[in-house]
Amino acid sequence: MLSHLLGISPMILWHGFCAAPTSVTSLITEERREGVALFRMNAFGDTAHLYANQEEPAFAARFCEMYANQEQRHD
């Protein structure tokens, strides 16, 4: 849905963006031409609401950063 609203390829979102399961993404609309609204993304994957309640965001959809532990997912 974001790629459609923002007018960008979904491949960019699939390969370069990662949002935590409980994160917040904010969009706004701008009317640059009369009667034509365009979407802009203000925030993507914001987890400030979790930190405000001393909660850690989930690690889902992310990969471990080192290969030292063979038990963790690497690909």
Buried (B, 14 or more C-beta within 10 A) or exposed (E): EBEEEBEEEEEEBEEEEBBBEEBBEEBEEEEEEEEEEEEEEEEBEBBEEBEEEEEEBEEEEEEEEEEEEEEEEEE
